[in-house]
């Protein structure tokens, strides 16, 4: 164990989050990153996967069209309270986006995606009659890859998604701080490259308008001392929008809505290196796939007309061609 990974002070978990970060910030880096290159990305480097990240749209789509990319990530709170019409509208918007891969997790506002808490929350948040939670989940699963303490692979990158956050006004997916949260974070595989949670870790994108921090200490522990992913995407705290790094992980609060619930924050875009780029035939225009330059398997059709347009139904053919090309490339 390195000096940076030594045990934290034993009293740390007894402190409220703001004070805990004051203690930890002496040893834990959270360096802000300039937003310009993340909001208006240039040409995608070869040998990378481009992730376009949003969160907390709250039934209001971003004001501007989303940038092209290989994978669209939504880190939860896509509705106001999870009513069926809100979920349906979100799914319609999601299906219209041009990205070949779309990954979604739920957030605390998406009440009908949490069947465990919904019997307690539906009346309090204005649902006179309970809605069908299974139907809400089926809608999301018909429009995207829905992750709930589960993972997927994008061009060989391991992605894990989880909706939980420390208890917050009795909404969905709330857990008590401490062991209840830690148990969920222990489910995250160590080999995760891209982590998606709804809530932020302590010290990164978690500073509220009133000056207090509300991030999860147990999540910070899991991310920085065990998992160490390349990218961690979240939302939840609208005023925490932006990106930071500790030198190992890039932390992205991708909240689309600001503190006044206006969708003014642009998507954040990240190019994550492929685990083995030599096997994926990298090109300078990886995100501009054409019939003459097919995408790597698992990344088919990201960007341009080839996604959900003229070639939207031919992903199997593109994958087959890619497999043949990769086999030829490796053999010769």
C-alpha positions in Angstrom: 0.0 0.0 0.0 1.5 3.4 -1.0 1.8 6.3 1.3 -1.2 7.9 -0.6 -3.3 4.9 0.3 -2.6 4.8 4.0 -5.6 4.4 6.3 -7.6 7.5 6.8 -7.9 8.9 10.3 -10.3 6.6 12.3 -12.5 9.5 13.4 -13.1 10.6 9.8 -16.4 8.7 9.3 -17.9 10.4 12.4 -17.5 13.8 10.8 -20.1 15.5 8.7 -19.1 15.7 5.0 -17.8 19.3 4.9 -15.5 18.8 7.9 -14.4 15.4 6.6 -13.3 16.9 3.3 -11.4 19.6 5.2 -9.4 16.9 6.9 -9.0 14.8 3.7 -8.2 17.7 1.3 -4.7 17.9 2.8 -3.9 14.5 1.1 -6.6 14.1 -1.5 -6.3 16.1 -4.7 -9.3 17.6 -6.5 -7.9 19.8 -9.2 -10.4 21.6 -11.4 -10.2 21.0 -15.1 -10.8 23.7 -17.8 -14.3 23.2 -19.2 -13.7 24.6 -22.7 -12.1 21.4 -24.2 -14.8 19.3 -22.5 -17.7 21.3 -23.8 -16.3 21.9 -27.3 -14.1 18.9 -28.0 -11.8 18.9 -31.0 -10.9 16.0 -33.2 -11.1 12.6 -31.4 -7.7 11.1 -30.8 -7.1 7.7 -32.4 -7.4 4.7 -30.1 -10.0 6.2 -27.8 -13.7 5.9 -27.1 -15.6 9.2 -27.0 -18.2 9.4 -24.1 -20.8 12.2 -24.2 -22.0 12.8 -20.7 -25.2 14.4 -19.3 -27.2 14.1 -16.1 -30.1 15.7 -14.3 -32.1 16.7 -17.3 -35.3 16.6 -15.3 -37.7 16.2 -18.3 -36.0 19.1 -20.0 -33.6 18.2 -22.9 -30.3 20.1 -23.2 -30.7 23.4 -25.1 -28.1 22.5 -27.8 -27.7 19.3 -29.9 -25.5 16.7 -28.3 -22.0 16.3 -29.7 -21.2 13.2 -31.7 -19.5 10.3 -29.9 -19.3 6.6 -29.4 -21.4 6.4 -26.2 -23.9 8.6 -24.6 -24.1 8.5 -20.8 -27.0 9.8 -18.7 -26.2 9.7 -14.9 -29.8 9.9 -13.6 -32.6 12.2 -12.8 -34.0 12.2 -16.3 -37.5 12.9 -14.9 -39.0 15.2 -12.2 -40.8 12.4 -10.3 -40.8 9.4 -12.6 -44.3 9.6 -14.0 -44.9 7.4 -17.0 -45.3 10.3 -19.4 -42.0 11.7 -18.2 -40.3 8.4 -18.8 -41.9 8.0 -22.2 -40.8 11.5 -23.3 -37.2 10.9 -22.1 -37.1 7.6 -24.0 -38.3 9.3 -27.2 -35.6 11.9 -26.8 -33.0 9.2 -26.1 -33.9 7.2 -29.2 -33.5 10.3 -31.3 -29.9 10.7 -30.3 -27.3 9.6 -32.8 -24.9 7.6 -30.5 -24.5 3.9 -31.2 -24.3 3.1 -27.4 -26.5 4.8 -24.8 -26.1 4.0 -21.1 -28.5 5.2 -18.5 -28.8 5.0 -14.7 -31.6 6.3 -12.5 -31.4 9.1 -9.9 -33.3 10.1 -6.8 -36.0 11.9 -8.8 -36.8 8.8 -10.9 -39.2 7.4 -8.4 -40.7 4.6 -10.5 -37.3 3.1 -11.1 -37.0 2.2 -7.4 -39.8 -0.3 -6.7 -38.4 -0.8 -3.1 -39.0 2.8 -2.0 -41.9 3.7 -4.4 -44.7 2.5 -2.0 -43.3 5.1 0.5 -42.6 7.9 -1.9 -45.4 8.0 -4.5 -48.0 9.9 -2.5 -45.6 12.3 -1.0 -44.4 13.4 -4.4 -47.9 13.8 -5.9 -48.6 10.4 -7.4 -52.2 9.9 -6.3 -52.1 6.3 -7.6 -48.9 4.2 -7.8 -47.6 3.6 -11.3 -46.1 0.4 -12.6 -42.4 0.3 -11.8 -41.7 -2.7 -14.0 -43.3 -0.9 -17.0 -41.1 2.2 -16.3 -38.0 0.1 -16.3 -39.0 -1.7 -19.5 -39.4 1.6 -21.2 -35.8 2.6 -20.3 -34.5 -0.8 -21.3 -36.1 -0.4 -24.7 -34.2 2.8 -25.3 -30.8 2.3 -23.7 -28.6 0.0 -21.7 -30.0 0.5 -18.2 -27.4 -0.2 -15.4 -28.5 -0.8 -11.8 -25.5 -2.1 -9.8 -24.5 -3.8 -13.0 -22.0 -3.3 -15.9 -21.4 -3.5 -19.6 -18.4 -3.3 -21.9 -17.8 -0.5 -24.5 -15.1 -1.4 -27.0 -13.3 -3.4 -24.2 -13.7 -0.6 -21.6 -15.6 -1.9 -18.5 -18.5 0.4 -17.4 -20.4 0.1 -14.2 -23.5 2.0 -13.1 -25.2 2.5 -9.8 -28.1 4.9 -8.8 -27.5 5.2 -5.0 -26.7 8.3 -3.0 -26.6 9.2 0.7 -30.1 9.9 2.0 -31.5 13.2 0.6 -35.0 14.4 1.6 -36.5 10.9 1.4 -36.3 10.5 -2.4 -35.5 7.3 -4.4 -32.3 5.3 -4.1 -31.4 6.9 -0.7 -29.1 5.1 1.7 -27.8 6.0 5.2 -24.3 7.2 5.2 -21.7 4.7 6.3 -22.0 0.9 5.8 -25.2 1.0 3.8 -23.5 3.1 1.1 -20.2 1.2 1.4 -22.0 -2.1 0.7 -23.2 -0.8 -2.6 -19.8 0.5 -3.6 -18.1 -2.8 -2.8 -20.1 -4.2 -5.7 -18.1 -2.1 -8.1 -15.5 -4.4 -9.9 -11.9 -3.3 -9.4 -11.4 -3.5 -13.1 -13.9 -0.8 -13.9 -12.7 1.8 -16.4 -15.7 4.1 -16.5 -17.9 4.4 -13.3 -21.4 6.0 -13.4 -23.1 7.0 -10.1 -25.9 9.4 -9.6 -24.4 11.1 -6.5 -20.8 12.5 -6.3 -18.0 11.3 -4.1 -16.9 13.6 -1.4 -14.8 16.5 -2.6 -15.6 16.3 -6.3 -18.5 18.2 -7.7 -20.4 18.0 -4.4 -20.3 21.6 -3.2 -23.8 23.1 -2.6 -24.8 26.6 -3.1 -24.8 27.2 0.6 -21.1 26.2 0.9 -21.6 22.7 2.3 -20.4 19.5 0.8 -22.7 16.5 0.5 -20.7 13.9 -1.4 -20.3 10.4 -0.2 -17.1 9.6 1.8 -17.6 5.8 1.2 -17.8 6.4 -2.5 -14.6 8.5 -2.5 -12.9 5.6 -0.5 -13.9 3.0 -3.1 -13.0 5.1 -6.1 -9.7 6.5 -5.0 -8.3 3.6 -3.0 -9.6 0.5 -4.7 -11.3 0.9 -8.1 -9.3 3.9 -9.5 -11.3 4.2 -12.8 -10.2 6.4 -15.6 -13.5 8.3 -15.6 -16.2 8.8 -13.0 -19.4 10.4 -14.2 -22.2 11.6 -11.9 -24.7 14.5 -11.3 -27.2 15.1 -8.5 -25.6 18.4 -7.2 -26.5 20.8 -10.0 -24.3 23.6 -8.7 -21.3 21.1 -8.7 -21.3 20.9 -12.5 -17.7 20.6 -13.9 -14.7 18.3 -13.8 -11.8 17.6 -11.5 -9.0 15.2 -11.3 -6.8 13.6 -8.6 -4.2 12.6 -11.2 -5.6 9.1 -11.7 -9.4 9.6 -12.2 -11.3 12.3 -14.0 -14.4 13.2 -12.0 -17.3 14.7 -14.0 -20.4 16.3 -12.6 -22.4 16.3 -15.8 -25.6 17.9 -14.5 -27.4 19.5 -17.4 -29.8 21.6 -15.2 -28.3 24.4 -13.1 -29.4 25.1 -9.5 -32.6 26.8 -10.9 -33.5 23.7 -13.0 -32.6 25.4 -16.3 -30.9 23.1 -18.8 -28.0 25.5 -19.4 -25.0 23.3 -18.7 -23.5 21.8 -21.9 -22.7 18.1 -22.1 -19.2 17.1 -21.1 -17.1 15.0 -23.5 -14.3 12.6 -22.6 -12.0 10.5 -24.9 -11.0 7.4 -22.9 -8.1 5.4 -24.3 -8.9 1.9 -25.5 -7.4 -0.9 -23.4 -5.7 -2.4 -26.5 -5.9 0.2 -29.3 -3.7 -1.8 -31.7 -6.6 -4.4 -32.0 -9.1 -1.7 -32.9 -7.5 -0.2 -36.0 -7.4 3.4 -34.6 -7.9 6.2 -37.1 -7.8 9.9 -36.7 -11.5 10.0 -37.4 -12.6 7.2 -35.1 -15.8 9.1 -34.3 -16.7 9.8 -37.9 -17.4 6.3 -39.2 -18.4 5.7 -42.8 -18.9 2.6 -44.9 -15.2 2.8 -45.9 -14.1 3.3 -42.3 -16.2 1.1 -40.1 -16.2 1.5 -36.3 -14.5 -1.0 -34.0 -16.8 -3.9 -32.8 -19.0 -2.6 -30.0 -18.6 1.0 -31.2 -20.5 0.7 -34.4 -22.0 3.8 -36.0 -21.1 6.5 -33.6 -21.5 9.9 -35.1 -23.0 11.2 -38.3 -25.7 9.6 -40.5 -24.4 6.1 -39.8 -26.1 6.0 -36.4 -29.8 5.3 -36.5 -29.9 6.7 -40.0 -28.9 5.2 -43.4 -26.8 2.5 -41.8 -28.7 2.2 -38.5 -29.9 -1.4 -39.3 -26.6 -2.7 -40.6 -24.6 -2.8 -37.4 -24.2 -6.6 -37.8 -22.6 -6.1 -41.2 -20.2 -3.4 -39.9 -19.2 -5.7 -37.0 -18.6 -8.6 -39.4 -16.4 -6.5 -41.6 -14.5 -5.2 -38.5 -13.9 -8.7 -37.3 -12.5 -9.7 -40.7 -10.2 -6.6 -40.8 -9.0 -7.1 -37.2 -8.2 -10.8 -38.0 -6.3 -9.8 -41.1 -4.5 -6.9 -39.2 -3.3 -9.2 -36.3 -2.3 -12.0 -38.6 -0.3 -9.9 -41.0 
